Amino acid sequence: MKRNRLIMLILAAALTLNGCGAVVQKPEESEAAEEAIVEVKPEEIRAQDDFYGYINAGSLMETDLDELKRGAGGSFQSAVELVDEQLDGIIKEIADGSKTYREGSNEQLIRDVYMQELEASTGGSFMDEKDIESMNEVVGKIMAAEDIGDFLELCGELESEWEVNPVFGTRVDADIKNSSAGSIQILPFESPVGGKLKQLAVGGENAQGAAAGIRRVLLDQGAGSDEAKERSLNCIRLIMDIAYDSDHELSDMIAKDWMKLMQFAIYRTNEEIDELCPNVGIDGILRSMGIKRRVTDGVYLLDEKQLATIDSLLTEEHLQEWKDIAAVSFIQSLGDMLPKEYGGMPMLFSNDKYALQQVKMKLAKELGEEYVKRYYDSEAVEAVTKMTDDIVKEYIVMIDGCEWLSAAGKKAIKEKLENMRYFIGAELQPDGSTDTAFTVGDTVYETTRNIHIRDHGRRIKLLEKGMERNGFERMAPMTVNACYLPEINSINITMAIINSRPFYDKDASYAANLGGIGAVIGHEISHAFDDHGMMYDKDGNYRPEWISEADRRAFDEMADKVAAYYSGQLVLKVHPVDGRKTLGENLADISGLDCVLRLAENDSQRREIFESYAKIWSGICPKDAGLSQLHDDVHSPEKIRVNAVVPLFDAFYEIYDVHEGDAMYLAPEDRVRRW
């Protein structure tokens, strides 16, 4: 059977899930599925019944099903793969042995790290005898800790040298209520030895599996079988005590909805932390981060009960468990670097691919600057910036015409919009820009440690010097994406997404690009005024009162209607979209398309906008991956991002001759509005 025929059958089933406009069976399942699916040719799909399929079915038929074994396909995936190939090319070009580079330059660091990783993964070693001694010395120091104070001091060394904190989930970021300053945030504890707290809280197989992982490491470190078993069980009991007193919804939010997490943060002064944590206090927490003095007046924390429980367990009685957890966390953090005799795993893919991946992970800043040198397009950046100006102006018109906002609310929202900064493309670095805060060591182990030390130093500087309102620092220029950053009230449109079709094409018409990158820009602006962004004022401070309670209630009423509308959208004719979880993204989709349609001068341009908009969400993925994303992602499925949005606008009915009885038809009273 031909592959395009398989895709045709799949499209006929109208299976749609996030990241994957169509969901496919695994290739080996497709033969059996053929008899159950009525074949529909792409040219037979009507815009009136399935606008997503009408626009995208033909291109999706070209998908190679074998390629889907590696993940999803579609517009975003194609763009990501193209940029990935470009980055590979940059690394290999720089690594050309015929060239010489100035010490400390981006090129020197990229070349030396790549060559080091490549050599280590092709029969060499990531750690030499000296590194093994260093690793064992770190473990020995942990095990030699005589009291909790010594132990926390060692945790500080792990944090600053290896980004490992086995006790507290800490990070440094912008102060939630004063975005120009840095702050310390204590996040929910995550099991450092594997397993979700929600599962560990009830024991069972998950707890047994985590204990087995600890036991293996202890055995590798020379503990006897019975001793390793007893110590590992003691570690799991301690973690289960923490898990039992944890807010599991907050823990889940770390992975599923990070942007909203800090809304639940509580500010506590240093004195209040001392009272909440009588065993270690604020100074102990800071020491575990590698910070020797009180650099702020307080911290933000998310799970107060959990933190108090952790402190209650930081006693001499449990010192051995904490030391074992710390040692296991450190050793596991070394990952691929570990020799086989210490639990290291074999390479899962080609050595060259591994070396390239490591450079992308470890030298994102340096590689991003090199990407900009080669792929910065000033003409495209200028055009997208001009388009953004047009979109912002049209947003003001939309806000002025909004029926549910009060006059005071409109004024406040327009002030926030006018104070919004946008970072488009990339920040051009001066020639010779370098970051010499780390050096390439003799081994991968040593280099990795040096990079961690550099990054830790950068975080501490944020506490001392404060935060810059610079979106270019928040999203790497080679990331095929865009975002809104509430803490600095800015939108970021990366160079990579500008360079990617169908999002932007400088040879296409203005209207076609409005439906692509323009809808993305409008989408990101909307996040400033969704259920999360509305909590932050025009300066990026968490201050919900910046807009009146009456306007907030009116927003909630509007949002409830949108949530209900999306909850009525079904996937596989059975699974409903979670309209509440996906609310912010749905509001942004509606708002972005609404805005760019208003910029069109005629139906011909509106047609281009509708069709470009559908193309950017083209995608396909395996069924199991799609179902998983439906459960976890805050975005609606890709086909729904098209078919649930376009029928909200009257122009769609006029241009595509949609009438009652057509599958895409919505009664006027059911067409929810954003503004």
PEDA-V20665 format. One record per residue. N is the residue number from 0. RES is the residue in three letters. PSI is psi in radians with two decimals (NA if undefined). Layout:
# PEDA-V20665
N:RES:PSI  N:RES:PSI
This chain:
# PEDA-V20665
0:MET:2.38  1:LYS:2.61  2:ARG:-0.69  3:ASN:-0.46  4:ARG:-0.67  5:LEU:-0.79  6:ILE:-0.69  7:MET:-0.75  8:LEU:-0.71  9:ILE:-0.79  10:LEU:-0.59  11:ALA:-0.48  12:ALA:-0.21  13:ALA:0.81  14:LEU:2.20  15:THR:2.28  16:LEU:2.80  17:ASN:2.45  18:GLY:-0.13  19:CYS:1.71  20:GLY:-0.55  21:ALA:2.51  22:VAL:2.30  23:VAL:2.63  24:GLN:2.76  25:LYS:2.61  26:PRO:-0.67  27:GLU:-0.26  28:GLU:-0.26  29:SER:-0.62  30:GLU:-0.78  31:ALA:-0.54  32:ALA:-0.32  33:GLU:-0.74  34:GLU:-0.42  35:ALA:-0.05  36:ILE:2.28  37:VAL:2.24  38:GLU:2.33  39:VAL:2.23  40:LYS:2.55  41:PRO:-0.69  42:GLU:-0.19  43:GLU:-0.12  44:ILE:2.18  45:ARG:2.49  46:ALA:-0.54  47:GLN:-0.33  48:ASP:-0.57  49:ASP:1.54  50:PHE:-0.65  51:TYR:-0.87  52:GLY:-0.64  53:TYR:-0.69  54:ILE:-0.66  55:ASN:-0.22  56:ALA:-0.74  57:GLY:-0.79  58:SER:-0.62  59:LEU:-0.45  60:MET:-0.36  61:GLU:-0.09  62:THR:2.36  63:ASP:2.03  64:LEU:-0.58  65:ASP:-0.57  66:GLU:-0.41  67:LEU:-0.22  68:LYS:-0.45  69:ARG:-0.14  70:GLY:-2.51  71:ALA:2.86  72:GLY:2.97  73:GLY:-2.94  74:SER:-0.92  75:PHE:-0.81  76:GLN:-0.72  77:SER:-0.71  78:ALA:-0.73  79:VAL:-0.75  80:GLU:-0.65  81:LEU:-0.82  82:VAL:-0.65  83:ASP:-0.72  84:GLU:-0.68  85:GLN:-0.72  86:LEU:-0.71  87:ASP:-0.75  88:GLY:-0.70  89:ILE:-0.82  90:ILE:-0.79  91:LYS:-0.61  92:GLU:-0.79  93:ILE:-0.61  94:ALA:-0.06  95:ASP:2.10  96:GLY:-0.22  97:SER:-0.12  98:LYS:2.68  99:THR:2.57  100:TYR:2.64  101:ARG:2.44  102:GLU:2.27  103:GLY:-0.09  104:SER:2.84  105:ASN:-0.78  106:GLU:-0.75  107:GLN:-0.74  108:LEU:-0.78  109:ILE:-0.84  110:ARG:-0.84  111:ASP:-0.66  112:VAL:-0.75  113:TYR:-0.87  114:MET:-0.64  115:GLN:-0.78  116:GLU:-0.69  117:LEU:-0.79  118:GLU:-0.74  119:ALA:-0.59  120:SER:0.02  121:THR:0.95  122:GLY:-0.16  123:GLY:-2.63  124:SER:2.58  125:PHE:-0.42  126:MET:2.35  127:ASP:-3.05  128:GLU:-0.65  129:LYS:-0.68  130:ASP:-0.70  131:ILE:-0.74  132:GLU:-0.71  133:SER:-0.80  134:MET:-0.84  135:ASN:-0.54  136:GLU:-0.72  137:VAL:-0.83  138:VAL:-0.72  139:GLY:-0.71  140:LYS:-0.69  141:ILE:-0.84  142:MET:-0.36  143:ALA:-0.09  144:ALA:2.25  145:GLU:-0.36  146:ASP:3.09  147:ILE:-0.61  148:GLY:-0.82  149:ASP:-0.73  150:PHE:-0.78  151:LEU:-0.59  152:GLU:-0.73  153:LEU:-0.61  154:CYS:-0.65  155:GLY:-0.66  156:GLU:-0.72  157:LEU:-0.71  158:GLU:-0.82  159:SER:-0.47  160:GLU:-0.41  161:TRP:0.08  162:GLU:0.73  163:VAL:2.11  164:ASN:1.75  165:PRO:-0.10  166:VAL:-0.99  167:PHE:2.41  168:GLY:1.54  169:THR:2.69  170:ARG:2.85  171:VAL:2.26  172:ASP:-3.06  173:ALA:2.50  174:ASP:2.23  175:ILE:-0.61  176:LYS:-0.03  177:ASN:1.49  178:SER:-0.20  179:SER:-0.18  180:ALA:2.77  181:GLY:2.79  182:SER:2.79  183:ILE:2.31  184:GLN:2.31  185:ILE:1.88  186:LEU:2.91  187:PRO:2.44  188:PHE:2.35  189:GLU:2.40  190:SER:2.09  191:PRO:-0.05  192:VAL:0.32  193:GLY:2.68  194:GLY:2.47  195:LYS:2.52  196:LEU:-0.65  197:LYS:-0.66  198:GLN:-0.67  199:LEU:-0.47  200:ALA:-0.45  201:VAL:0.09  202:GLY:-2.42  203:GLY:-2.68  204:GLU:-0.64  205:ASN:-0.74  206:ALA:-0.68  207:GLN:-0.68  208:GLY:-0.73  209:ALA:-0.70  210:ALA:-0.68  211:ALA:-0.66  212:GLY:-0.73  213:ILE:-0.75  214:ARG:-0.70  215:ARG:-0.74  216:VAL:-0.73  217:LEU:-0.66  218:LEU:-0.74  219:ASP:-0.49  220:GLN:0.07  221:GLY:0.06  222:ALA:2.57  223:GLY:2.84  224:SER:-0.88  225:ASP:-0.71  226:GLU:-0.78  227:ALA:-0.69  228:LYS:-0.82  229:GLU:-0.76  230:ARG:-0.67  231:SER:-0.68  232:LEU:-0.65  233:ASN:-0.68  234:CYS:-0.79  235:ILE:-0.64  236:ARG:-0.71  237:LEU:-0.77  238:ILE:-0.63  239:MET:-0.62  240:ASP:-0.73  241:ILE:-0.77  242:ALA:-0.66  243:TYR:-0.56  244:ASP:0.48  245:SER:2.63  246:ASP:1.78  247:HIS:-0.41  248:GLU:-0.69  249:LEU:-0.71  250:SER:-0.74  251:ASP:-0.58  252:MET:-0.44  253:ILE:-0.75  254:ALA:-0.59  255:LYS:-0.56  256:ASP:1.07  257:TRP:-0.68  258:MET:-0.53  259:LYS:-0.16  260:LEU:-0.78  261:MET:-0.16  262:GLN:-0.42  263:PHE:0.10  264:ALA:2.51  265:ILE:2.29  266:TYR:2.29  267:ARG:2.30  268:THR:2.89  269:ASN:-0.68  270:GLU:-0.67  271:GLU:-0.62  272:ILE:-0.68  273:ASP:-0.66  274:GLU:-0.69  275:LEU:-0.59  276:CYS:1.27  277:PRO:-0.39  278:ASN:-0.76  279:VAL:-0.49  280:GLY:-3.08  281:ILE:-0.61  282:ASP:-0.64  283:GLY:-0.69  284:ILE:-0.77  285:LEU:-0.71  286:ARG:-0.64  287:SER:-0.29  288:MET:-0.02  289:GLY:0.42  290:ILE:2.20  291:LYS:-0.21  292:ARG:2.90  293:ARG:1.91  294:VAL:-0.15  295:THR:2.89  296:ASP:-0.22  297:GLY:-3.04  298:VAL:2.85  299:TYR:2.38  300:LEU:2.72  301:LEU:-0.65  302:ASP:1.55  303:GLU:-0.73  304:LYS:-0.74  305:GLN:-0.76  306:LEU:-0.73  307:ALA:-0.66  308:THR:-0.76  309:ILE:-0.80  310:ASP:-0.71  311:SER:-0.39  312:LEU:-0.14  313:LEU:1.22  314:THR:2.90  315:GLU:-0.53  316:GLU:-0.60  317:HIS:0.24  318:LEU:-0.73  319:GLN:-0.71  320:GLU:-0.77  321:TRP:-0.70  322:LYS:-0.72  323:ASP:-0.75  324:ILE:-0.74  325:ALA:-0.78  326:ALA:-0.78  327:VAL:-0.74  328:SER:-0.77  329:PHE:-0.86  330:ILE:-0.73  331:GLN:-0.52  332:SER:-0.38  333:LEU:-0.37  334:GLY:-2.11  335:ASP:-0.34  336:MET:-0.40  337:LEU:2.35  338:PRO:2.75  339:LYS:-0.63  340:GLU:-0.19  341:TYR:0.32  342:GLY:0.17  343:GLY:2.65  344:MET:2.64  345:PRO:2.79  346:MET:2.42  347:LEU:-0.23  348:PHE:-3.10  349:SER:2.59  350:ASN:-0.67  351:ASP:-0.74  352:LYS:-0.70  353:TYR:-0.82  354:ALA:-0.73  355:LEU:-0.76  356:GLN:-0.72  357:GLN:-0.67  358:VAL:-0.74  359:LYS:-0.64  360:MET:-0.80  361:LYS:-0.46  362:LEU:0.80  363:ALA:-0.72  364:LYS:-0.86  365:GLU:-0.74  366:LEU:-0.63  367:GLY:-0.71  368:GLU:-0.64  369:GLU:-0.61  370:TYR:-0.75  371:VAL:-0.71  372:LYS:-0.62  373:ARG:-0.51  374:TYR:0.13  375:TYR:2.29  376:ASP:1.72  377:SER:-0.62  378:GLU:-0.76  379:ALA:-0.74  380:VAL:-0.73  381:GLU:-0.74  382:ALA:-0.73  383:VAL:-0.60  384:THR:-0.77  385:LYS:-0.73  386:MET:-0.70  387:THR:-0.71  388:ASP:-0.75  389:ASP:-0.73  390:ILE:-0.73  391:VAL:-0.74  392:LYS:-0.70  393:GLU:-0.55  394:TYR:-0.71  395:ILE:-0.69  396:VAL:-0.75  397:MET:-0.75  398:ILE:-0.75  399:ASP:-0.54  400:GLY:0.05  401:CYS:2.28  402:GLU:-0.40  403:TRP:-0.16  404:LEU:2.51  405:SER:2.95  406:ALA:-0.72  407:ALA:-0.65  408:GLY:-0.74  409:LYS:-0.73  410:LYS:-0.78  411:ALA:-0.74  412:ILE:-0.69  413:LYS:-0.61  414:GLU:-0.71  415:LYS:-0.70  416:LEU:-0.73  417:GLU:-0.40  418:ASN:-0.03  419:MET:2.36  420:ARG:2.60  421:TYR:2.40  422:PHE:1.90  423:ILE:2.26  424:GLY:-1.69  425:ALA:2.77  426:GLU:2.10  427:LEU:2.18  428:GLN:2.50  429:PRO:2.67  430:ASP:2.41  431:GLY:0.12  432:SER:2.22  433:THR:2.85  434:ASP:1.81  435:THR:0.45  436:ALA:-0.05  437:PHE:2.75  438:THR:2.66  439:VAL:2.14  440:GLY:-2.96  441:ASP:-0.37  442:THR:2.91  443:VAL:-0.72  444:TYR:-0.85  445:GLU:-0.71  446:THR:-0.77  447:THR:-0.75  448:ARG:-0.75  449:ASN:-0.66  450:ILE:-0.74  451:HIS:-0.72  452:ILE:-0.74  453:ARG:-0.86  454:ASP:-0.65  455:HIS:-0.73  456:GLY:-0.67  457:ARG:-0.72  458:ARG:-0.72  459:ILE:-0.65  460:LYS:-0.57  461:LEU:-0.63  462:LEU:-0.57  463:GLU:-0.67  464:LYS:-0.22  465:GLY:3.13  466:MET:2.45  467:GLU:2.51  468:ARG:1.30  469:ASN:1.77  470:GLY:-0.40  471:PHE:-0.43  472:GLU:-0.23  473:ARG:-0.40  474:MET:2.12  475:ALA:2.50  476:PRO:-0.35  477:MET:0.19  478:THR:2.16  479:VAL:1.46  480:ASN:3.14  481:ALA:2.80  482:CYS:2.82  483:TYR:2.36  484:LEU:1.76  485:PRO:-0.54  486:GLU:-0.27  487:ILE:0.15  488:ASN:1.09  489:SER:2.75  490:ILE:2.53  491:ASN:2.19  492:ILE:1.89  493:THR:2.81  494:MET:-0.63  495:ALA:-0.73  496:ILE:-0.53  497:ILE:-0.61  498:ASN:0.00  499:SER:2.20  500:ARG:2.55  501:PRO:0.22  502:PHE:-0.79  503:TYR:2.40  504:ASP:1.95  505:LYS:-0.21  506:ASP:-0.12  507:ALA:2.96  508:SER:2.85  509:TYR:-0.71  510:ALA:-0.75  511:ALA:-0.71  512:ASN:-0.47  513:LEU:-0.71  514:GLY:-0.36  515:GLY:-1.64  516:ILE:-0.54  517:GLY:-0.75  518:ALA:-0.60  519:VAL:-0.77  520:ILE:-0.83  521:GLY:-0.64  522:HIS:-0.85  523:GLU:-0.67  524:ILE:-0.69  525:SER:-0.53  526:HIS:-0.34  527:ALA:-0.30  528:PHE:0.51  529:ASP:-2.94  530:ASP:-0.37  531:HIS:-0.89  532:GLY:-0.48  533:MET:-0.21  534:MET:-0.22  535:TYR:2.42  536:ASP:-3.02  537:LYS:-0.32  538:ASP:0.05  539:GLY:0.25  540:ASN:2.49  541:TYR:1.84  542:ARG:1.37  543:PRO:-0.44  544:GLU:0.01  545:TRP:-0.35  546:ILE:2.53  547:SER:2.76  548:GLU:-0.62  549:ALA:-0.75  550:ASP:-0.59  551:ARG:-0.71  552:ARG:-0.70  553:ALA:-0.68  554:PHE:-0.79  555:ASP:-0.69  556:GLU:-0.76  557:MET:-0.78  558:ALA:-0.62  559:ASP:-0.68  560:LYS:-0.71  561:VAL:-0.75  562:ALA:-0.74  563:ALA:-0.69  564:TYR:-0.82  565:TYR:-0.54  566:SER:-0.29  567:GLY:-0.07  568:GLN:2.27  569:LEU:2.52  570:VAL:2.35  571:LEU:0.44  572:LYS:0.16  573:VAL:-0.80  574:HIS:2.04  575:PRO:2.57  576:VAL:2.53  577:ASP:1.66  578:GLY:-0.47  579:ARG:-0.78  580:LYS:-0.63  581:THR:0.17  582:LEU:-0.91  583:GLY:-0.74  584:GLU:-0.63  585:ASN:-0.76  586:LEU:-0.71  587:ALA:-0.69  588:ASP:-0.81  589:ILE:-0.82  590:SER:-0.75  591:GLY:-0.80  592:LEU:-0.67  593:ASP:-0.83  594:CYS:-0.84  595:VAL:-0.51  596:LEU:-0.60  597:ARG:-0.42  598:LEU:-0.20  599:ALA:2.59  600:GLU:-0.31  601:ASN:3.05  602:ASP:-0.51  603:SER:-0.75  604:GLN:-0.63  605:ARG:-0.65  606:ARG:-0.78  607:GLU:-0.71  608:ILE:-0.85  609:PHE:-0.78  610:GLU:-0.64  611:SER:-0.69  612:TYR:-0.75  613:ALA:-0.64  614:LYS:-0.61  615:ILE:-0.29  616:TRP:0.21  617:SER:2.32  618:GLY:2.83  619:ILE:2.53  620:CYS:2.87  621:PRO:2.64  622:LYS:-0.79  623:ASP:-0.65  624:ALA:-0.68  625:GLY:-0.75  626:LEU:-0.68  627:SER:-0.74  628:GLN:-0.62  629:LEU:-0.63  630:HIS:-0.63  631:ASP:-0.46  632:ASP:2.55  633:VAL:-0.06  634:HIS:2.57  635:SER:2.76  636:PRO:2.60  637:GLU:-0.76  638:LYS:-0.61  639:ILE:-0.54  640:ARG:-0.33  641:VAL:-1.03  642:ASN:-0.34  643:ALA:-0.25  644:VAL:-0.85  645:VAL:-0.59  646:PRO:0.04  647:LEU:-0.14  648:PHE:2.31  649:ASP:-0.61  650:ALA:-0.55  651:PHE:-0.69  652:TYR:-0.66  653:GLU:-0.75  654:ILE:-0.68  655:TYR:0.21  656:ASP:0.91  657:VAL:2.29  658:HIS:2.92  659:GLU:2.34  660:GLY:-0.42  661:ASP:2.59  662:ALA:-0.50  663:MET:-0.01  664:TYR:2.36  665:LEU:2.33  666:ALA:2.53  667:PRO:-0.67  668:GLU:-0.25  669:ASP:-0.02  670:ARG:1.63  671:VAL:2.61  672:ARG:2.67  673:ARG:-0.85  674:TRP:NA
